[in-house]
């Protein structure tokens, strides 16, 4: 036996659901397995409530069909003109059609046989959600309502939101046709911060495929608040188009905005347009306090700001000129430094070739000979006399010899060695005059170690530089044997002397030994 069939002989569906304006079929069938029951008549009886029975359709094999209830007239028909299958169709359903429908047979000899089907009328609710505008206060009030109207069965309402409120289902109303209206309220203690926040109403009901949901924004009214923006603490004399903005918030939106000055009338250079105050030209007249006042239906609010006028700043366009001048000066300074470096490098190279630059001191010493000497003493020929040298200085080249001795003190003090030589070794003996350095070198009185000190070449440049001799590189002196077996110098020291501006005479190719 298929599901829903409850009678042993009369087969019907236990329950059927339908919607208003739609059509429903109520099936009925008589089952006679022995074939001994005689069917006389079949009737459909409607029970809207307990104890009330109304015939809505009758079928007799001889007398035909009958529809005695005017509420179902023209809405009920038999699907088959047989006693074995007296199923009916009800069209244009109404919510009031709900109830129990009994298919009843008059039989012989067993009497009446019947089966009952319950018709459940369903109604989709009309859902809505509304915001209740409230004023900010300190007690809980209704801020939103949600309603599922004329539904069957009754709907269930839920609220979703993060504003911290709560909801209650306050009204459940049964309609005359069996529908139900459910109404829910959302409550909270409203504040200005709650204005514009969202809450969602969700309705669940059997006739809906999925829950119905709608989101709304709360409306909380409150007095306005105001602030002034735009002041940057840089209102200098002569500045143009300085702007102040009056920023107001409130619900409802403030409709009145008023600018005033604490000093009295607005300065001539000030223009006001709505919430915007513009100073066309900053001068001492705007060295004042500006006040902005706003109003709505719940109250007023004001804010003020004091503007301080400062001295005019330097024309920003001159900044480029100043920057250009600074950069130009730096470039000029770098050029001068580079030029000096080139000149110094060139002078150093000339000195290293043995040609001192003008103004350089070739030899100085302390005491009788000028400045300090290093551990490698300088061979210096100086003196005065009546005989003139080849360079015309008037100085005698045959002065005392100062040379470094291993036994001197730590400061490298020079010791004097007398011109005590044998004249038979000299190529050009000068009668009555002391022997020259040239004569000394050729005399043989200088031992091998001392002679090596005169035998210099370019390989010792680094040694000179390291001991302070970088100011001047002396030429090489080479002692060799002549035709008579005597020692000779390729370069004569007599051509070496040079007079200085201070009157002294020093060697142009002085030697560090």
C-alpha positions in Angstrom: 0.0 0.0 0.0 1.5 3.4 -1.0 2.4 5.8 1.8 -0.4 8.0 3.1 -3.2 5.6 2.4 -4.8 4.8 5.8 -8.2 3.1 5.1 -8.4 -0.6 4.6 -11.0 -0.3 1.8 -11.1 3.4 1.1 -7.7 4.7 -0.1 -6.9 8.4 0.4 -3.8 10.6 1.2 -3.4 11.5 4.8 -2.2 15.1 4.4 -2.0 17.6 1.5 -0.5 21.0 1.4 -1.5 23.8 -0.9 -1.3 27.6 -1.4 -4.0 30.1 -1.9 -5.2 30.6 -5.5 -3.7 27.3 -6.5 -5.4 23.9 -7.3 -5.3 20.7 -5.3 -6.4 17.1 -6.1 -8.0 15.0 -3.4 -7.7 11.3 -4.3 -10.1 8.6 -3.2 -10.4 4.9 -4.3 -12.4 1.9 -3.1 -10.6 -1.4 -2.7 -12.9 -4.5 -2.8 -10.7 -7.6 -2.9 -13.6 -10.2 -2.6 -15.9 -8.4 -4.9 -18.9 -8.9 -2.6 -19.4 -5.2 -1.6 -22.1 -3.3 -3.5 -21.4 0.5 -3.8 -24.4 2.7 -3.6 -23.2 6.3 -3.4 -20.0 8.3 -2.5 -19.8 11.8 -0.8 -17.1 14.3 0.1 -17.6 15.9 3.5 -15.6 19.0 4.6 -14.9 19.6 8.3 -13.4 23.2 8.7 -13.6 22.8 12.5 -14.4 20.0 14.9 -18.1 19.2 14.9 -19.0 21.0 11.6 -19.6 18.7 8.6 -20.6 20.0 5.2 -21.2 18.0 2.0 -19.4 19.6 -0.9 -19.7 16.8 -3.5 -22.0 13.7 -4.1 -21.9 11.1 -6.8 -24.7 8.6 -7.5 -24.5 6.1 -10.4 -28.1 6.8 -11.3 -28.7 10.4 -10.3 -25.2 11.7 -11.2 -23.2 14.6 -9.5 -24.2 17.1 -6.9 -22.4 20.1 -5.2 -24.6 21.2 -2.3 -22.2 23.7 -0.6 -22.3 27.1 -2.2 -18.8 28.0 -0.9 -17.4 25.4 -3.3 -19.8 26.0 -6.2 -17.9 26.1 -9.5 -14.7 25.2 -7.7 -15.1 21.5 -7.2 -15.3 18.8 -9.8 -15.1 15.0 -10.0 -12.1 13.7 -11.9 -13.7 10.4 -12.8 -17.4 9.5 -13.1 -17.1 6.2 -11.3 -17.8 5.0 -7.8 -14.5 3.1 -7.6 -12.5 6.3 -8.1 -14.4 9.5 -7.0 -11.3 11.8 -6.7 -12.1 15.5 -6.8 -10.2 18.7 -7.7 -10.6 22.0 -5.8 -9.4 25.2 -7.6 -9.0 28.8 -6.6 -8.1 27.7 -3.1 -8.6 30.0 -0.2 -7.0 30.0 3.2 -10.4 29.2 4.6 -10.5 25.9 2.6 -8.2 24.4 5.2 -9.7 21.4 7.1 -10.4 17.7 6.9 -12.0 16.2 3.8 -13.6 12.8 4.1 -14.4 10.4 1.2 -17.4 8.4 2.4 -19.0 5.4 0.7 -22.5 4.0 1.3 -22.2 0.2 0.7 -24.2 -3.0 1.1 -24.0 -5.1 3.2 -21.2 -3.6 5.3 -22.5 -0.1 5.6 -20.6 3.2 5.3 -16.8 3.1 4.5 -14.6 6.3 4.6 -11.2 7.8 4.4 -10.0 11.3 5.6 -7.5 13.7 4.1 -6.3 16.8 5.9 -5.8 19.9 3.6 -3.2 22.2 5.0 -3.3 25.7 3.5 0.2 27.4 3.5 0.8 31.1 3.2 4.1 32.8 2.5 4.6 35.7 4.9 5.0 39.3 3.8 8.3 40.2 5.4 9.5 43.8 6.2 12.0 45.6 8.5 11.8 49.2 9.5 14.1 51.6 11.4 12.7 53.6 14.2 14.4 57.1 14.4 15.3 57.8 18.0 17.2 60.5 19.9 20.4 59.7 21.7 19.6 59.0 25.4 20.4 56.9 28.4 17.6 54.3 28.4 16.8 51.3 26.1 14.3 52.0 23.3 13.1 50.3 20.2 15.4 51.2 17.2 14.1 48.7 14.6 11.1 46.4 14.0 10.8 43.3 11.8 7.5 41.7 10.7 6.4 38.5 9.0 2.8 39.2 8.2 -0.1 36.7 7.2 2.0 33.6 7.1 1.1 30.1 7.7 2.5 28.4 9.6 3.9 31.1 11.9 7.4 32.5 11.0 10.5 32.8 13.2 12.4 36.1 13.4 16.1 36.6 14.3 18.3 39.6 14.5 22.0 39.9 13.5 24.2 42.8 14.5 27.2 44.1 16.5 25.7 47.1 18.1 25.0 45.3 21.4 21.2 45.5 21.4 18.6 42.8 22.1 15.3 41.8 20.6 11.9 40.5 21.7 9.0 39.1 19.8 6.1 41.1 21.1 3.2 40.4 18.8 1.7 37.2 17.3 -1.6 37.8 15.7 -3.9 35.1 14.2 -6.0 36.1 11.2 -9.6 35.1 10.4 -8.3 32.8 7.7 -5.8 31.0 9.8 -2.7 33.1 8.9 -0.3 34.4 11.5 1.5 37.7 11.8 4.8 37.8 13.8 6.4 41.1 14.9 9.8 41.5 16.6 11.5 44.6 18.0 15.2 45.4 18.3 16.1 47.5 21.4 19.2 49.3 22.7 20.5 52.4 24.5 21.2 54.7 21.6 24.2 56.9 21.3 25.6 59.2 18.6 28.1 56.4 17.7 25.2 54.0 16.9 23.9 56.3 14.1 24.4 54.6 10.8 25.3 51.2 12.3 23.8 48.1 10.7 21.4 45.4 12.0 19.9 42.6 10.0 16.5 41.0 10.3 16.2 37.3 9.3 12.8 35.5 8.8 12.5 31.7 8.6 9.3 30.0 7.5 8.2 26.7 6.0 7.1 28.2 2.7 10.4 29.9 2.0 13.2 28.0 0.2 15.8 29.9 2.2 15.7 32.4 5.1 14.7 35.9 4.2 17.2 38.6 5.4 17.4 42.4 5.1 19.9 44.9 6.6 19.1 48.4 7.7 21.1 51.3 9.2 20.0 52.7 12.6 19.0 56.3 12.8 20.0 58.0 16.0 19.5 61.8 16.2 21.8 63.9 18.3 22.9 67.6 18.7 25.7 68.7 16.3 29.5 68.7 17.1 31.9 71.0 15.3 35.6 71.5 14.7 37.7 74.0 12.6 40.3 72.7 10.2 42.9 74.3 7.9 45.0 76.5 10.2 48.7 75.6 9.7 50.3 78.1 12.1 51.9 79.8 9.0 49.7 82.9 8.4 52.4 85.4 7.4 51.8 88.9 6.2 51.0 89.0 2.5 49.9 85.3 2.3 47.0 84.8 -0.1 43.9 82.5 0.1 44.3 81.1 3.6 41.3 78.9 4.3 39.5 77.7 7.4 36.8 74.9 7.2 34.0 74.4 9.7 33.5 70.7 10.0 30.2 69.8 11.6 28.4 66.5 12.2 25.0 65.7 13.6 21.7 64.0 12.9 19.9 65.6 11.3 22.7 67.4 9.4 23.2 70.9 10.7 21.4 73.4 8.5 22.8 76.6 10.0 26.5 77.5 10.0 27.6 80.9 11.3 31.1 82.5 11.2 32.0 85.3 13.6 35.2 87.0 14.8 35.9 87.7 18.4 37.3 91.1 17.5 34.0 92.2 16.1 33.1 92.7 12.5 34.8 90.4 9.9 37.9 91.9 8.4 37.5 93.2 4.8 39.9 90.6 3.4 37.7 87.7 4.7 35.1 85.9 2.6 32.6 83.4 4.0 30.8 80.8 1.9 28.9 78.2 3.9 31.3 76.3 6.1 34.4 77.8 4.3 36.2 81.0 5.4 38.8 82.4 3.0 41.3 85.1 3.8 42.2 86.7 0.5 45.2 88.6 1.9 46.7 88.0 5.3 47.3 91.1 7.3 47.2 92.3 11.0 43.4 92.5 10.8 43.1 88.7 10.8 45.2 88.4 13.9 42.1 87.4 15.8 39.8 84.5 17.0 37.4 83.0 14.5 34.2 81.3 15.8 32.0 78.8 13.9 28.6 77.9 15.3 26.3 75.2 13.9 22.7 74.2 14.7 20.1 71.5 14.1 16.8 70.7 15.7 18.4 69.1 18.8 20.7 71.9 19.7 23.7 74.0 18.8 27.5 73.7 19.0 30.4 76.1 18.5 34.2 76.0 18.1 36.8 78.7 17.9 40.4 79.0 16.7 42.9 81.9 17.2 45.0 82.8 14.2 48.4 84.4 14.7 49.9 86.6 12.0 53.7 86.4 11.7 56.2 88.5 9.8 56.4 88.0 6.1 58.7 85.2 5.1 61.4 85.6 2.5 60.2 85.4 -1.1 60.3 81.7 -1.9 61.4 82.5 -5.4 64.7 83.9 -4.0 65.5 80.5 -2.6 66.6 79.3 -6.0 69.0 82.3 -6.4 70.5 81.7 -2.9 70.9 78.0 -3.7 72.5 78.8 -7.0 74.9 81.2 -5.3 75.9 78.6 -2.8 76.4 76.0 -5.4 78.5 78.4 -7.5 80.7 79.3 -4.6 81.3 75.6 -3.8 82.2 74.9 -7.4 84.6 77.9 -7.5 86.2 76.7 -4.3 86.7 73.2 -5.7 88.2 74.8 -8.8 90.7 76.8 -6.8 91.6 73.7 -4.7 92.1 71.7 -7.9 94.3 74.5 -9.4 96.5 74.7 -6.2 96.8 70.9 -6.2 98.0 71.0 -9.9 100.5 73.7 -9.2 101.9 71.9 -6.1 102.2 68.7 -8.1 104.0 70.5 -10.9 106.3 72.3 -8.5 107.1 69.0 -6.7 108.0 67.4 -10.1 110.3 70.3 -10.9 112.0 70.1 -7.5 112.5 66.3 -8.0 114.4 67.1 -11.2 116.8 69.4 -9.2 115.2 72.8 -10.0 113.9 74.5 -7.0 110.9 76.7 -7.4 111.1 80.4 -6.6 110.6 81.2 -3.0 111.7 77.7 -1.8 114.5 77.6 0.7 117.2 75.2 -0.5 119.1 75.0 2.7 118.4 76.2 6.1 120.0 75.4 9.4 120.2 76.3 13.0 123.0 78.0 14.7 125.6 79.0 12.1 123.8 77.3 9.2 120.0 78.0 9.6 117.3 75.4 10.5 117.3 71.8 11.8 118.9 68.9 10.0 117.9 65.3 10.0 120.0 62.2 10.8 121.3 62.5 7.2 123.2 65.8 7.4 123.4 68.1 4.5 126.7 68.9 2.8 126.7 72.7 2.7 129.3 75.0 1.4 129.0 78.6 2.5 131.3 81.4 3.5 132.4 84.9 2.6 135.6 86.0 1.0 137.1 88.3 -1.5 137.2 85.9 -4.4 134.1 85.6 -6.5 132.6 82.4 -7.6 131.6 81.6 -11.2 128.0 82.5 -10.5 129.0 85.9 -9.4 127.8 85.7 -5.8 131.0 87.0 -4.4 131.2 84.1 -2.0 134.1 81.7 -1.6 133.1 78.2 -2.4 135.9 76.8 -0.2 134.2 77.0 3.2 134.1 74.5 5.9 132.6 71.0 5.3 129.7 69.9 7.5 129.2 66.2 7.5 127.3 63.7 9.5 129.4 61.6 11.9 128.2 58.4 13.6 129.5 59.6 16.9 127.4 62.8 17.0 124.5 63.3 19.4 120.9 62.2 18.9 119.9 65.4 17.2 122.5 64.8 14.4 124.7 67.8 15.2 127.1 68.7 12.4 130.8 68.6 13.2 133.4 70.7 11.4 136.3 69.2 9.5 139.2 71.5 8.8 140.4 71.9 5.2 143.5 69.9 5.9 144.5 68.3 2.6 147.6 67.7 0.5 147.7 70.1 -2.4 149.7 67.8 -4.6 146.4 65.8 -5.2 144.5 68.8 -6.4 144.1 69.6 -10.1 143.6 73.3 -9.6 145.3 74.3 -6.4 144.5 77.8 -5.2 147.4 79.4 -3.5 146.4 81.3 -0.4 142.9 79.9 -0.4 141.5 76.8 1.4 140.8 73.8 -0.9 137.4 73.5 -2.5 135.0 70.5 -2.2 136.2 69.4 -5.5 139.8 69.4 -4.3 138.7 67.5 -1.2 137.0 64.7 -3.2 140.1 64.4 -5.4 142.6 64.6 -2.6 142.3 61.0 -1.3 141.9 62.3 2.2 138.3 61.1 2.1 138.0 57.4 2.8 136.0 54.9 0.9 132.9 55.1 3.1 132.8 58.9 2.9 133.3 58.8 -0.8 130.3 56.6 -1.3 128.2 59.2 0.3 129.0 61.4 -2.7 128.3 58.7 -5.2 124.5 59.2 -5.5 122.0 58.4 -8.3 118.3 58.4 -8.9 117.8 55.1 -7.1 118.1 56.9 -3.8 115.2 59.2 -4.4 112.9 57.3 -2.1 115.5 57.5 0.6 115.6 61.2 0.3 111.8 61.6 0.3 111.6 59.4 3.5 114.1 61.6 5.3 112.5 64.9 4.3 114.6 65.4 1.2 111.5 65.5 -1.1 111.8 69.3 -1.6 114.9 68.9 -3.8 116.5 65.9 -5.6 120.3 66.5 -6.0 122.1 65.4 -9.1 124.4 62.4 -9.1 128.1 62.9 -8.4 130.4 60.2 -9.7 134.1 60.0 -8.8 136.3 58.3 -11.4 140.0 58.0 -12.2 141.6 60.4 -14.6 144.5 59.8 -17.0 147.1 60.3 -14.2 145.3 58.0 -11.9 143.8 60.8 -10.0 140.1 61.0 -8.9 137.9 63.6 -10.7 134.3 64.8 -10.4 132.1 65.0 -13.5 130.2 67.9 -12.0 132.1 70.7 -10.2 130.6 72.1 -7.1 131.9 75.6 -8.0 129.0 75.8 -10.5 126.5 74.8 -7.9 126.4 77.9 -5.6 123.5 80.3 -5.8 122.8 83.5 -3.9 119.5 84.0 -2.0 117.4 87.0 -1.3 118.5 87.2 2.3 122.2 87.5 1.2 123.2 83.9 2.0 124.8 81.6 -0.5 123.8 78.0 -0.6 124.3 75.0 -2.9 121.6 74.6 -5.6 122.3 70.8 -5.7 122.8 70.3 -2.0 123.4 66.7 -1.0 122.0 64.7 1.9 124.6 62.4 3.3 
